[in-house]
Amino acid sequence: KTVMWEEGPNGKLMIEQKLLVPKESHMRILIGPKGHLISQMAQEVGRDLMNIFLCEVQLRLSVKLLK
């Protein structure tokens, strides 16, 4: 779910995504040990988006359990 998609005054694209999962076990898998996996995903996807949009991208990912 896209929470925020804004272009800052300096041209930086700021994106916040909430990953919605049906099970708590899925949430733990995505977050990974000490949050390393989701952090790595955000960095890699952020680099891909920079290449696509040709501007600096700040990507923030969070994981939430569907209710």
PDBQT receptor file of N, H, CA, C and O in Angstrom, charges set to zero:
ATOM      1  N   LYS A   1       0.855  -1.160   0.000  1.00  0.00    +0.000 N 
ATOM      2  CA  LYS A   1       0.000   0.000   0.000  1.00  0.00    +0.000 C 
ATOM      3  C   LYS A   1       0.904   1.227   0.000  1.00  0.00    +0.000 C 
ATOM      4  O   LYS A   1       1.820   1.338   0.815  1.00  0.00    +0.000 OA
ATOM      5  N   THR A   2       0.640   2.126  -0.904  1.00  0.00    +0.000 N 
ATOM      6  H   THR A   2      -0.104   2.036  -1.566  1.00  0.00    +0.000 HD
ATOM      7  CA  THR A   2       1.415   3.368  -0.951  1.00  0.00    +0.000 C 
ATOM      8  C   THR A   2       0.864   4.345   0.076  1.00  0.00    +0.000 C 
ATOM      9  O   THR A   2      -0.299   4.741   0.010  1.00  0.00    +0.000 OA
ATOM     10  N   VAL A   3       1.704   4.726   1.018  1.00  0.00    +0.000 N 
ATOM     11  H   VAL A   3       2.649   4.404   1.071  1.00  0.00    +0.000 HD
ATOM     12  CA  VAL A   3       1.313   5.664   2.060  1.00  0.00    +0.000 C 
ATOM     13  C   VAL A   3       1.650   7.087   1.631  1.00  0.00    +0.000 C 
ATOM     14  O   VAL A   3       0.879   8.015   1.877  1.00  0.00    +0.000 OA
ATOM     15  N   MET A   4       2.812   7.257   0.983  1.00  0.00    +0.000 N 
ATOM     16  H   MET A   4       3.438   6.504   0.783  1.00  0.00    +0.000 HD
ATOM     17  CA  MET A   4       3.237   8.586   0.555  1.00  0.00    +0.000 C 
ATOM     18  C   MET A   4       4.059   8.456  -0.719  1.00  0.00    +0.000 C 
ATOM     19  O   MET A   4       4.846   7.522  -0.875  1.00  0.00    +0.000 OA
ATOM     20  N   TRP A   5       3.863   9.406  -1.626  1.00  0.00    +0.000 N 
ATOM     21  H   TRP A   5       3.224  10.165  -1.499  1.00  0.00    +0.000 HD
ATOM     22  CA  TRP A   5       4.652   9.501  -2.861  1.00  0.00    +0.000 C 
ATOM     23  C   TRP A   5       4.742  10.986  -3.155  1.00  0.00    +0.000 C 
ATOM     24  O   TRP A   5       3.810  11.567  -3.712  1.00  0.00    +0.000 OA
ATOM     25  N   GLU A   6       5.862  11.610  -2.784  1.00  0.00    +0.000 N 
ATOM     26  H   GLU A   6       6.619  11.138  -2.332  1.00  0.00    +0.000 HD
ATOM     27  CA  GLU A   6       6.017  13.054  -2.937  1.00  0.00    +0.000 C 
ATOM     28  C   GLU A   6       7.373  13.385  -3.529  1.00  0.00    +0.000 C 
ATOM     29  O   GLU A   6       8.356  12.673  -3.321  1.00  0.00    +0.000 OA
ATOM     30  N   GLU A   7       7.404  14.468  -4.262  1.00  0.00    +0.000 N 
ATOM     31  H   GLU A   7       6.606  15.047  -4.431  1.00  0.00    +0.000 HD
ATOM     32  CA  GLU A   7       8.673  14.982  -4.757  1.00  0.00    +0.000 C 
ATOM     33  C   GLU A   7       9.046  16.177  -3.897  1.00  0.00    +0.000 C 
ATOM     34  O   GLU A   7       8.286  17.138  -3.775  1.00  0.00    +0.000 OA
ATOM     35  N   GLY A   8      10.230  16.098  -3.304  1.00  0.00    +0.000 N 
ATOM     36  H   GLY A   8      10.847  15.317  -3.404  1.00  0.00    +0.000 HD
ATOM     37  CA  GLY A   8      10.698  17.184  -2.459  1.00  0.00    +0.000 C 
ATOM     38  C   GLY A   8      11.149  18.376  -3.285  1.00  0.00    +0.000 C 
ATOM     39  O   GLY A   8      11.264  18.278  -4.507  1.00  0.00    +0.000 OA
ATOM     40  N   PRO A   9      11.405  19.504  -2.626  1.00  0.00    +0.000 N 
ATOM     41  CA  PRO A   9      11.813  20.724  -3.334  1.00  0.00    +0.000 C 
ATOM     42  C   PRO A   9      13.140  20.572  -4.081  1.00  0.00    +0.000 C 
ATOM     43  O   PRO A   9      13.391  21.283  -5.054  1.00  0.00    +0.000 OA
ATOM     44  N   ASN A  10      13.981  19.652  -3.628  1.00  0.00    +0.000 N 
ATOM     45  H   ASN A  10      13.777  19.075  -2.837  1.00  0.00    +0.000 HD
ATOM     46  CA  ASN A  10      15.271  19.442  -4.287  1.00  0.00    +0.000 C 
ATOM     47  C   ASN A  10      15.199  18.364  -5.368  1.00  0.00    +0.000 C 
ATOM     48  O   ASN A  10      16.228  17.959  -5.908  1.00  0.00    +0.000 OA
ATOM     49  N   GLY A  11      13.975  17.892  -5.691  1.00  0.00    +0.000 N 
ATOM     50  H   GLY A  11      13.139  18.221  -5.252  1.00  0.00    +0.000 HD
ATOM     51  CA  GLY A  11      13.812  16.881  -6.729  1.00  0.00    +0.000 C 
ATOM     52  C   GLY A  11      13.877  15.455  -6.235  1.00  0.00    +0.000 C 
ATOM     53  O   GLY A  11      13.706  14.519  -7.016  1.00  0.00    +0.000 OA
ATOM     54  N   LYS A  12      14.123  15.274  -4.941  1.00  0.00    +0.000 N 
ATOM     55  H   LYS A  12      14.261  16.034  -4.306  1.00  0.00    +0.000 HD
ATOM     56  CA  LYS A  12      14.186  13.926  -4.372  1.00  0.00    +0.000 C 
ATOM     57  C   LYS A  12      12.781  13.349  -4.290  1.00  0.00    +0.000 C 
ATOM     58  O   LYS A  12      11.848  14.022  -3.854  1.00  0.00    +0.000 OA
ATOM     59  N   LEU A  13      12.639  12.096  -4.711  1.00  0.00    +0.000 N 
ATOM     60  H   LEU A  13      13.397  11.549  -5.065  1.00  0.00    +0.000 HD
ATOM     61  CA  LEU A  13      11.370  11.392  -4.641  1.00  0.00    +0.000 C 
ATOM     62  C   LEU A  13      11.310  10.648  -3.316  1.00  0.00    +0.000 C 
ATOM     63  O   LEU A  13      12.176   9.825  -3.018  1.00  0.00    +0.000 OA
ATOM     64  N   MET A  14      10.280  10.942  -2.520  1.00  0.00    +0.000 N 
ATOM     65  H   MET A  14       9.577  11.611  -2.762  1.00  0.00    +0.000 HD
ATOM     66  CA  MET A  14      10.128  10.298  -1.217  1.00  0.00    +0.000 C 
ATOM     67  C   MET A  14       8.923   9.368  -1.283  1.00  0.00    +0.000 C 
ATOM     68  O   MET A  14       7.803   9.795  -1.561  1.00  0.00    +0.000 OA
ATOM     69  N   ILE A  15       9.176   8.097  -1.024  1.00  0.00    +0.000 N 
ATOM     70  H   ILE A  15      10.086   7.750  -0.798  1.00  0.00    +0.000 HD
ATOM     71  CA  ILE A  15       8.133   7.079  -1.129  1.00  0.00    +0.000 C 
ATOM     72  C   ILE A  15       8.069   6.303   0.181  1.00  0.00    +0.000 C 
ATOM     73  O   ILE A  15       9.090   5.891   0.730  1.00  0.00    +0.000 OA
ATOM     74  N   GLU A  16       6.841   6.114   0.668  1.00  0.00    +0.000 N 
ATOM     75  H   GLU A  16       6.011   6.449   0.222  1.00  0.00    +0.000 HD
ATOM     76  CA  GLU A  16       6.636   5.274   1.843  1.00  0.00    +0.000 C 
ATOM     77  C   GLU A  16       5.643   4.190   1.460  1.00  0.00    +0.000 C 
ATOM     78  O   GLU A  16       4.534   4.481   1.011  1.00  0.00    +0.000 OA
ATOM     79  N   GLN A  17       6.046   2.947   1.639  1.00  0.00    +0.000 N 
ATOM     80  H   GLN A  17       6.946   2.711   2.004  1.00  0.00    +0.000 HD
ATOM     81  CA  GLN A  17       5.220   1.791   1.299  1.00  0.00    +0.000 C 
ATOM     82  C   GLN A  17       4.971   0.956   2.543  1.00  0.00    +0.000 C 
ATOM     83  O   GLN A  17       5.876   0.739   3.348  1.00  0.00    +0.000 OA
ATOM     84  N   LYS A  18       3.747   0.494   2.695  1.00  0.00    +0.000 N 
ATOM     85  H   LYS A  18       3.012   0.670   2.041  1.00  0.00    +0.000 HD
ATOM     86  CA  LYS A  18       3.395  -0.409   3.785  1.00  0.00    +0.000 C 
ATOM     87  C   LYS A  18       3.106  -1.762   3.152  1.00  0.00    +0.000 C 
ATOM     88  O   LYS A  18       2.192  -1.888   2.336  1.00  0.00    +0.000 OA
ATOM     89  N   LEU A  19       3.878  -2.769   3.523  1.00  0.00    +0.000 N 
ATOM     90  H   LEU A  19       4.621  -2.667   4.185  1.00  0.00    +0.000 HD
ATOM     91  CA  LEU A  19       3.689  -4.122   3.013  1.00  0.00    +0.000 C 
ATOM     92  C   LEU A  19       2.698  -4.835   3.920  1.00  0.00    +0.000 C 
ATOM     93  O   LEU A  19       2.976  -5.046   5.101  1.00  0.00    +0.000 OA
ATOM     94  N   LEU A  20       1.549  -5.204   3.379  1.00  0.00    +0.000 N 
ATOM     95  H   LEU A  20       1.324  -5.032   2.420  1.00  0.00    +0.000 HD
ATOM     96  CA  LEU A  20       0.494  -5.833   4.161  1.00  0.00    +0.000 C 
ATOM     97  C   LEU A  20       0.550  -7.347   3.977  1.00  0.00    +0.000 C 
ATOM     98  O   LEU A  20       0.496  -7.843   2.851  1.00  0.00    +0.000 OA
ATOM     99  N   VAL A  21       0.660  -8.075   5.082  1.00  0.00    +0.000 N 
ATOM    100  H   VAL A  21       0.704  -7.672   5.996  1.00  0.00    +0.000 HD
ATOM    101  CA  VAL A  21       0.791  -9.534   5.020  1.00  0.00    +0.000 C 
ATOM    102  C   VAL A  21      -0.298 -10.194   5.857  1.00  0.00    +0.000 C 
ATOM    103  O   VAL A  21      -0.756  -9.620   6.845  1.00  0.00    +0.000 OA
ATOM    104  N   PRO A  22      -0.719 -11.410   5.465  1.00  0.00    +0.000 N 
ATOM    105  CA  PRO A  22      -1.820 -12.068   6.174  1.00  0.00    +0.000 C 
ATOM    106  C   PRO A  22      -1.417 -12.782   7.469  1.00  0.00    +0.000 C 
ATOM    107  O   PRO A  22      -2.268 -13.024   8.325  1.00  0.00    +0.000 OA
ATOM    108  N   LYS A  23      -0.143 -13.119   7.622  1.00  0.00    +0.000 N 
ATOM    109  H   LYS A  23       0.548 -12.922   6.927  1.00  0.00    +0.000 HD
ATOM    110  CA  LYS A  23       0.284 -13.893   8.789  1.00  0.00    +0.000 C 
ATOM    111  C   LYS A  23       1.474 -13.244   9.471  1.00  0.00    +0.000 C 
ATOM    112  O   LYS A  23       2.310 -12.606   8.831  1.00  0.00    +0.000 OA
ATOM    113  N   GLU A  24       1.531 -13.421  10.783  1.00  0.00    +0.000 N 
ATOM    114  H   GLU A  24       0.852 -13.939  11.302  1.00  0.00    +0.000 HD
ATOM    115  CA  GLU A  24       2.656 -12.875  11.546  1.00  0.00    +0.000 C 
ATOM    116  C   GLU A  24       3.976 -13.523  11.115  1.00  0.00    +0.000 C 
ATOM    117  O   GLU A  24       5.023 -12.877  11.144  1.00  0.00    +0.000 OA
ATOM    118  N   SER A  25       3.926 -14.792  10.718  1.00  0.00    +0.000 N 
ATOM    119  H   SER A  25       3.075 -15.316  10.694  1.00  0.00    +0.000 HD
ATOM    120  CA  SER A  25       5.154 -15.465  10.272  1.00  0.00    +0.000 C 
ATOM    121  C   SER A  25       5.696 -14.806   8.994  1.00  0.00    +0.000 C 
ATOM    122  O   SER A  25       6.909 -14.710   8.806  1.00  0.00    +0.000 OA
ATOM    123  N   HIS A  26       4.795 -14.357   8.126  1.00  0.00    +0.000 N 
ATOM    124  H   HIS A  26       3.810 -14.434   8.278  1.00  0.00    +0.000 HD
ATOM    125  CA  HIS A  26       5.233 -13.644   6.912  1.00  0.00    +0.000 C 
ATOM    126  C   HIS A  26       5.900 -12.322   7.289  1.00  0.00    +0.000 C 
ATOM    127  O   HIS A  26       6.891 -11.913   6.685  1.00  0.00    +0.000 OA
ATOM    128  N   MET A  27       5.337 -11.674   8.291  1.00  0.00    +0.000 N 
ATOM    129  H   MET A  27       4.532 -12.007   8.782  1.00  0.00    +0.000 HD
ATOM    130  CA  MET A  27       5.889 -10.402   8.752  1.00  0.00    +0.000 C 
ATOM    131  C   MET A  27       7.318 -10.602   9.265  1.00  0.00    +0.000 C 
ATOM    132  O   MET A  27       8.216  -9.826   8.938  1.00  0.00    +0.000 OA
ATOM    133  N   ARG A  28       7.520 -11.644  10.066  1.00  0.00    +0.000 N 
ATOM    134  H   ARG A  28       6.791 -12.275  10.332  1.00  0.00    +0.000 HD
ATOM    135  CA  ARG A  28       8.862 -11.922  10.600  1.00  0.00    +0.000 C 
ATOM    136  C   ARG A  28       9.848 -12.247   9.482  1.00  0.00    +0.000 C 
ATOM    137  O   ARG A  28      11.010 -11.845   9.545  1.00  0.00    +0.000 OA
ATOM    138  N   ILE A  29       9.391 -12.972   8.459  1.00  0.00    +0.000 N 
ATOM    139  H   ILE A  29       8.447 -13.298   8.408  1.00  0.00    +0.000 HD
ATOM    140  CA  ILE A  29      10.261 -13.314   7.335  1.00  0.00    +0.000 C 
ATOM    141  C   ILE A  29      10.693 -12.048   6.598  1.00  0.00    +0.000 C 
ATOM    142  O   ILE A  29      11.874 -11.879   6.297  1.00  0.00    +0.000 OA
ATOM    143  N   LEU A  30       9.744 -11.162   6.305  1.00  0.00    +0.000 N 
ATOM    144  H   LEU A  30       8.784 -11.300   6.550  1.00  0.00    +0.000 HD
ATOM    145  CA  LEU A  30      10.072  -9.935   5.570  1.00  0.00    +0.000 C 
ATOM    146  C   LEU A  30      10.996  -9.006   6.352  1.00  0.00    +0.000 C 
ATOM    147  O   LEU A  30      11.893  -8.384   5.784  1.00  0.00    +0.000 OA
ATOM    148  N   ILE A  31      10.767  -8.921   7.652  1.00  0.00    +0.000 N 
ATOM    149  H   ILE A  31      10.038  -9.427   8.113  1.00  0.00    +0.000 HD
ATOM    150  CA  ILE A  31      11.600  -8.040   8.472  1.00  0.00    +0.000 C 
ATOM    151  C   ILE A  31      12.998  -8.623   8.613  1.00  0.00    +0.000 C 
ATOM    152  O   ILE A  31      13.986  -7.893   8.538  1.00  0.00    +0.000 OA
ATOM    153  N   GLY A  32      13.088  -9.929   8.816  1.00  0.00    +0.000 N 
ATOM    154  H   GLY A  32      12.286 -10.523   8.877  1.00  0.00    +0.000 HD
ATOM    155  CA  GLY A  32      14.386 -10.576   8.954  1.00  0.00    +0.000 C 
ATOM    156  C   GLY A  32      15.007 -10.315  10.312  1.00  0.00    +0.000 C 
ATOM    157  O   GLY A  32      14.480  -9.546  11.116  1.00  0.00    +0.000 OA
ATOM    158  N   PRO A  33      16.140 -10.970  10.558  1.00  0.00    +0.000 N 
ATOM    159  CA  PRO A  33      16.811 -10.796  11.849  1.00  0.00    +0.000 C 
ATOM    160  C   PRO A  33      17.247  -9.342  12.055  1.00  0.00    +0.000 C 
ATOM    161  O   PRO A  33      17.975  -8.775  11.240  1.00  0.00    +0.000 OA
ATOM    162  N   LYS A  34      16.789  -8.758  13.157  1.00  0.00    +0.000 N 
ATOM    163  H   LYS A  34      16.198  -9.218  13.819  1.00  0.00    +0.000 HD
ATOM    164  CA  LYS A  34      17.136  -7.380  13.526  1.00  0.00    +0.000 C 
ATOM    165  C   LYS A  34      16.777  -6.367  12.444  1.00  0.00    +0.000 C 
ATOM    166  O   LYS A  34      17.381  -5.295  12.384  1.00  0.00    +0.000 OA
ATOM    167  N   GLY A  35      15.803  -6.686  11.586  1.00  0.00    +0.000 N 
ATOM    168  H   GLY A  35      15.313  -7.556  11.634  1.00  0.00    +0.000 HD
ATOM    169  CA  GLY A  35      15.359  -5.748  10.555  1.00  0.00    +0.000 C 
ATOM    170  C   GLY A  35      16.274  -5.642   9.357  1.00  0.00    +0.000 C 
ATOM    171  O   GLY A  35      16.102  -4.757   8.519  1.00  0.00    +0.000 OA
ATOM    172  N   HIS A  36      17.256  -6.542   9.264  1.00  0.00    +0.000 N 
ATOM    173  H   HIS A  36      17.396  -7.261   9.945  1.00  0.00    +0.000 HD
ATOM    174  CA  HIS A  36      18.243  -6.443   8.186  1.00  0.00    +0.000 C 
ATOM    175  C   HIS A  36      17.654  -6.722   6.809  1.00  0.00    +0.000 C 
ATOM    176  O   HIS A  36      18.046  -6.078   5.836  1.00  0.00    +0.000 OA
ATOM    177  N   LEU A  37      16.726  -7.663   6.705  1.00  0.00    +0.000 N 
ATOM    178  H   LEU A  37      16.408  -8.186   7.496  1.00  0.00    +0.000 HD
ATOM    179  CA  LEU A  37      16.197  -8.030   5.395  1.00  0.00    +0.000 C 
ATOM    180  C   LEU A  37      15.377  -6.897   4.781  1.00  0.00    +0.000 C 
ATOM    181  O   LEU A  37      15.570  -6.556   3.614  1.00  0.00    +0.000 OA
ATOM    182  N   ILE A  38      14.469  -6.315   5.554  1.00  0.00    +0.000 N 
ATOM    183  H   ILE A  38      14.313  -6.592   6.502  1.00  0.00    +0.000 HD
ATOM    184  CA  ILE A  38      13.652  -5.235   5.012  1.00  0.00    +0.000 C 
ATOM    185  C   ILE A  38      14.509  -4.016   4.690  1.00  0.00    +0.000 C 
ATOM    186  O   ILE A  38      14.231  -3.294   3.733  1.00  0.00    +0.000 OA
ATOM    187  N   SER A  39      15.541  -3.788   5.478  1.00  0.00    +0.000 N 
ATOM    188  H   SER A  39      15.767  -4.375   6.256  1.00  0.00    +0.000 HD
ATOM    189  CA  SER A  39      16.467  -2.690   5.213  1.00  0.00    +0.000 C 
ATOM    190  C   SER A  39      17.209  -2.916   3.897  1.00  0.00    +0.000 C 
ATOM    191  O   SER A  39      17.352  -1.994   3.094  1.00  0.00    +0.000 OA
ATOM    192  N   GLN A  40      17.674  -4.123   3.681  1.00  0.00    +0.000 N 
ATOM    193  H   GLN A  40      17.558  -4.873   4.333  1.00  0.00    +0.000 HD
ATOM    194  CA  GLN A  40      18.373  -4.463   2.439  1.00  0.00    +0.000 C 
ATOM    195  C   GLN A  40      17.432  -4.341   1.241  1.00  0.00    +0.000 C 
ATOM    196  O   GLN A  40      17.827  -3.850   0.183  1.00  0.00    +0.000 OA
ATOM    197  N   MET A  41      16.183  -4.790   1.410  1.00  0.00    +0.000 N 
ATOM    198  H   MET A  41      15.861  -5.189   2.269  1.00  0.00    +0.000 HD
ATOM    199  CA  MET A  41      15.202  -4.667   0.323  1.00  0.00    +0.000 C 
ATOM    200  C   MET A  41      14.974  -3.205  -0.031  1.00  0.00    +0.000 C 
ATOM    201  O   MET A  41      14.930  -2.854  -1.211  1.00  0.00    +0.000 OA
ATOM    202  N   ALA A  42      14.828  -2.352   0.973  1.00  0.00    +0.000 N 
ATOM    203  H   ALA A  42      14.864  -2.637   1.931  1.00  0.00    +0.000 HD
ATOM    204  CA  ALA A  42      14.596  -0.924   0.735  1.00  0.00    +0.000 C 
ATOM    205  C   ALA A  42      15.774  -0.308  -0.017  1.00  0.00    +0.000 C 
ATOM    206  O   ALA A  42      15.569   0.502  -0.921  1.00  0.00    +0.000 OA
ATOM    207  N   GLN A  43      16.995  -0.677   0.341  1.00  0.00    +0.000 N 
ATOM    208  H   GLN A  43      17.162  -1.335   1.076  1.00  0.00    +0.000 HD
ATOM    209  CA  GLN A  43      18.173  -0.138  -0.343  1.00  0.00    +0.000 C 
ATOM    210  C   GLN A  43      18.220  -0.582  -1.799  1.00  0.00    +0.000 C 
ATOM    211  O   GLN A  43      18.455   0.234  -2.690  1.00  0.00    +0.000 OA
ATOM    212  N   GLU A  44      17.997  -1.870  -2.045  1.00  0.00    +0.000 N 
ATOM    213  H   GLU A  44      17.805  -2.533  -1.321  1.00  0.00    +0.000 HD
ATOM    214  CA  GLU A  44      18.074  -2.392  -3.411  1.00  0.00    +0.000 C 
ATOM    215  C   GLU A  44      16.951  -1.838  -4.288  1.00  0.00    +0.000 C 
ATOM    216  O   GLU A  44      17.191  -1.442  -5.429  1.00  0.00    +0.000 OA
ATOM    217  N   VAL A  45      15.742  -1.811  -3.764  1.00  0.00    +0.000 N 
ATOM    218  H   VAL A  45      15.547  -2.133  -2.837  1.00  0.00    +0.000 HD
ATOM    219  CA  VAL A  45      14.616  -1.270  -4.535  1.00  0.00    +0.000 C 
ATOM    220  C   VAL A  45      14.803   0.225  -4.753  1.00  0.00    +0.000 C 
ATOM    221  O   VAL A  45      14.495   0.741  -5.828  1.00  0.00    +0.000 OA
ATOM    222  N   GLY A  46      15.305   0.921  -3.737  1.00  0.00    +0.000 N 
ATOM    223  H   GLY A  46      15.555   0.502  -2.865  1.00  0.00    +0.000 HD
ATOM    224  CA  GLY A  46      15.580   2.358  -3.876  1.00  0.00    +0.000 C 
ATOM    225  C   GLY A  46      16.570   2.628  -5.006  1.00  0.00    +0.000 C 
ATOM    226  O   GLY A  46      16.390   3.570  -5.778  1.00  0.00    +0.000 OA
ATOM    227  N   ARG A  47      17.613   1.805  -5.106  1.00  0.00    +0.000 N 
ATOM    228  H   ARG A  47      17.760   1.040  -4.479  1.00  0.00    +0.000 HD
ATOM    229  CA  ARG A  47      18.588   1.970  -6.201  1.00  0.00    +0.000 C 
ATOM    230  C   ARG A  47      17.935   1.717  -7.558  1.00  0.00    +0.000 C 
ATOM    231  O   ARG A  47      18.186   2.444  -8.520  1.00  0.00    +0.000 OA
ATOM    232  N   ASP A  48      17.100   0.688  -7.629  1.00  0.00    +0.000 N 
ATOM    233  H   ASP A  48      16.897   0.098  -6.848  1.00  0.00    +0.000 HD
ATOM    234  CA  ASP A  48      16.396   0.405  -8.888  1.00  0.00    +0.000 C 
ATOM    235  C   ASP A  48      15.491   1.573  -9.282  1.00  0.00    +0.000 C 
ATOM    236  O   ASP A  48      15.437   1.960 -10.449  1.00  0.00    +0.000 OA
ATOM    237  N   LEU A  49      14.781   2.130  -8.298  1.00  0.00    +0.000 N 
ATOM    238  H   LEU A  49      14.825   1.816  -7.350  1.00  0.00    +0.000 HD
ATOM    239  CA  LEU A  49      13.895   3.260  -8.591  1.00  0.00    +0.000 C 
ATOM    240  C   LEU A  49      14.689   4.495  -9.029  1.00  0.00    +0.000 C 
ATOM    241  O   LEU A  49      14.230   5.256  -9.881  1.00  0.00    +0.000 OA
ATOM    242  N   MET A  50      15.868   4.695  -8.453  1.00  0.00    +0.000 N 
ATOM    243  H   MET A  50      16.240   4.077  -7.761  1.00  0.00    +0.000 HD
ATOM    244  CA  MET A  50      16.715   5.812  -8.874  1.00  0.00    +0.000 C 
ATOM    245  C   MET A  50      17.091   5.668 -10.350  1.00  0.00    +0.000 C 
ATOM    246  O   MET A  50      17.104   6.647 -11.096  1.00  0.00    +0.000 OA
ATOM    247  N   ASN A  51      17.395   4.448 -10.757  1.00  0.00    +0.000 N 
ATOM    248  H   ASN A  51      17.384   3.653 -10.151  1.00  0.00    +0.000 HD
ATOM    249  CA  ASN A  51      17.740   4.197 -12.157  1.00  0.00    +0.000 C 
ATOM    250  C   ASN A  51      16.540   4.398 -13.074  1.00  0.00    +0.000 C 
ATOM    251  O   ASN A  51      16.698   4.846 -14.209  1.00  0.00    +0.000 OA
ATOM    252  N   ILE A  52      15.358   4.074 -12.599  1.00  0.00    +0.000 N 
ATOM    253  H   ILE A  52      15.231   3.709 -11.677  1.00  0.00    +0.000 HD
ATOM    254  CA  ILE A  52      14.148   4.229 -13.410  1.00  0.00    +0.000 C 
ATOM    255  C   ILE A  52      13.747   5.702 -13.522  1.00  0.00    +0.000 C 
ATOM    256  O   ILE A  52      13.494   6.192 -14.622  1.00  0.00    +0.000 OA
ATOM    257  N   PHE A  53      13.687   6.406 -12.393  1.00  0.00    +0.000 N 
ATOM    258  H   PHE A  53      13.892   6.007 -11.499  1.00  0.00    +0.000 HD
ATOM    259  CA  PHE A  53      13.195   7.780 -12.375  1.00  0.00    +0.000 C 
ATOM    260  C   PHE A  53      14.288   8.824 -12.589  1.00  0.00    +0.000 C 
ATOM    261  O   PHE A  53      13.996  10.008 -12.753  1.00  0.00    +0.000 OA
ATOM    262  N   LEU A  54      15.538   8.387 -12.587  1.00  0.00    +0.000 N 
ATOM    263  H   LEU A  54      15.775   7.425 -12.454  1.00  0.00    +0.000 HD
ATOM    264  CA  LEU A  54      16.685   9.280 -12.810  1.00  0.00    +0.000 C 
ATOM    265  C   LEU A  54      16.710  10.446 -11.830  1.00  0.00    +0.000 C 
ATOM    266  O   LEU A  54      16.977  11.588 -12.201  1.00  0.00    +0.000 OA
ATOM    267  N   CYS A  55      16.427  10.132 -10.577  1.00  0.00    +0.000 N 
ATOM    268  H   CYS A  55      16.209   9.203 -10.275  1.00  0.00    +0.000 HD
ATOM    269  CA  CYS A  55      16.540  11.126  -9.513  1.00  0.00    +0.000 C 
ATOM    270  C   CYS A  55      16.810  10.379  -8.208  1.00  0.00    +0.000 C 
ATOM    271  O   CYS A  55      16.698   9.155  -8.145  1.00  0.00    +0.000 OA
ATOM    272  N   GLU A  56      17.165  11.127  -7.179  1.00  0.00    +0.000 N 
ATOM    273  H   GLU A  56      17.256  12.122  -7.231  1.00  0.00    +0.000 HD
ATOM    274  CA  GLU A  56      17.412  10.513  -5.881  1.00  0.00    +0.000 C 
ATOM    275  C   GLU A  56      16.079  10.050  -5.289  1.00  0.00    +0.000 C 
ATOM    276  O   GLU A  56      15.073  10.754  -5.377  1.00  0.00    +0.000 OA
ATOM    277  N   VAL A  57      16.086   8.860  -4.687  1.00  0.00    +0.000 N 
ATOM    278  H   VAL A  57      16.903   8.289  -4.616  1.00  0.00    +0.000 HD
ATOM    279  CA  VAL A  57      14.867   8.287  -4.124  1.00  0.00    +0.000 C 
ATOM    280  C   VAL A  57      15.117   7.901  -2.670  1.00  0.00    +0.000 C 
ATOM    281  O   VAL A  57      16.113   7.253  -2.345  1.00  0.00    +0.000 OA
ATOM    282  N   GLN A  58      14.202   8.308  -1.811  1.00  0.00    +0.000 N 
ATOM    283  H   GLN A  58      13.394   8.834  -2.075  1.00  0.00    +0.000 HD
ATOM    284  CA  GLN A  58      14.228   7.874  -0.413  1.00  0.00    +0.000 C 
ATOM    285  C   GLN A  58      13.024   6.957  -0.232  1.00  0.00    +0.000 C 
ATOM    286  O   GLN A  58      11.879   7.405  -0.293  1.00  0.00    +0.000 OA
ATOM    287  N   LEU A  59      13.286   5.672  -0.010  1.00  0.00    +0.000 N 
ATOM    288  H   LEU A  59      14.216   5.308   0.039  1.00  0.00    +0.000 HD
ATOM    289  CA  LEU A  59      12.223   4.684   0.117  1.00  0.00    +0.000 C 
ATOM    290  C   LEU A  59      12.159   4.191   1.551  1.00  0.00    +0.000 C 
ATOM    291  O   LEU A  59      13.166   3.785   2.131  1.00  0.00    +0.000 OA
ATOM    292  N   ARG A  60      10.951   4.233   2.116  1.00  0.00    +0.000 N 
ATOM    293  H   ARG A  60      10.133   4.562   1.645  1.00  0.00    +0.000 HD
ATOM    294  CA  ARG A  60      10.739   3.737   3.470  1.00  0.00    +0.000 C 
ATOM    295  C   ARG A  60       9.726   2.597   3.391  1.00  0.00    +0.000 C 
ATOM    296  O   ARG A  60       8.612   2.778   2.898  1.00  0.00    +0.000 OA
ATOM    297  N   LEU A  61      10.121   1.429   3.880  1.00  0.00    +0.000 N 
ATOM    298  H   LEU A  61      11.025   1.282   4.281  1.00  0.00    +0.000 HD
ATOM    299  CA  LEU A  61       9.246   0.259   3.882  1.00  0.00    +0.000 C 
ATOM    300  C   LEU A  61       8.872  -0.112   5.304  1.00  0.00    +0.000 C 
ATOM    301  O   LEU A  61       9.692  -0.033   6.219  1.00  0.00    +0.000 OA
ATOM    302  N   SER A  62       7.620  -0.517   5.478  1.00  0.00    +0.000 N 
ATOM    303  H   SER A  62       6.954  -0.581   4.736  1.00  0.00    +0.000 HD
ATOM    304  CA  SER A  62       7.192  -1.055   6.771  1.00  0.00    +0.000 C 
ATOM    305  C   SER A  62       6.292  -2.259   6.488  1.00  0.00    +0.000 C 
ATOM    306  O   SER A  62       5.724  -2.380   5.402  1.00  0.00    +0.000 OA
ATOM    307  N   VAL A  63       6.172  -3.133   7.463  1.00  0.00    +0.000 N 
ATOM    308  H   VAL A  63       6.633  -3.035   8.345  1.00  0.00    +0.000 HD
ATOM    309  CA  VAL A  63       5.369  -4.340   7.311  1.00  0.00    +0.000 C 
ATOM    310  C   VAL A  63       4.271  -4.304   8.352  1.00  0.00    +0.000 C 
ATOM    311  O   VAL A  63       4.516  -4.021   9.525  1.00  0.00    +0.000 OA
ATOM    312  N   LYS A  64       3.044  -4.597   7.904  1.00  0.00    +0.000 N 
ATOM    313  H   LYS A  64       2.845  -4.827   6.952  1.00  0.00    +0.000 HD
ATOM    314  CA  LYS A  64       1.901  -4.585   8.815  1.00  0.00    +0.000 C 
ATOM    315  C   LYS A  64       1.056  -5.825   8.583  1.00  0.00    +0.000 C 
ATOM    316  O   LYS A  64       0.889  -6.286   7.453  1.00  0.00    +0.000 OA
ATOM    317  N   LEU A  65       0.534  -6.346   9.663  1.00  0.00    +0.000 N 
ATOM    318  H   LEU A  65       0.670  -5.972  10.580  1.00  0.00    +0.000 HD
ATOM    319  CA  LEU A  65      -0.319  -7.519   9.624  1.00  0.00    +0.000 C 
ATOM    320  C   LEU A  65      -1.726  -7.107   9.200  1.00  0.00    +0.000 C 
ATOM    321  O   LEU A  65      -2.292  -6.166   9.757  1.00  0.00    +0.000 OA
ATOM    322  N   LEU A  66      -2.289  -7.802   8.220  1.00  0.00    +0.000 N 
ATOM    323  H   LEU A  66      -1.829  -8.566   7.768  1.00  0.00    +0.000 HD
ATOM    324  CA  LEU A  66      -3.676  -7.562   7.817  1.00  0.00    +0.000 C 
ATOM    325  C   LEU A  66      -4.603  -7.991   8.938  1.00  0.00    +0.000 C 
ATOM    326  O   LEU A  66      -4.346  -8.993   9.607  1.00  0.00    +0.000 OA
ATOM    327  N   LYS A  67      -5.659  -7.260   9.148  1.00  0.00    +0.000 N 
ATOM    328  H   LYS A  67      -5.868  -6.447   8.605  1.00  0.00    +0.000 HD
ATOM    329  CA  LYS A  67      -6.602  -7.620  10.218  1.00  0.00    +0.000 C 
ATOM    330  C   LYS A  67      -7.905  -8.064   9.620  1.00  0.00    +0.000 C 
ATOM    331  O   LYS A  67      -8.834  -8.411  10.350  1.00  0.00    +0.000 OA
TER     332      LYS A  67
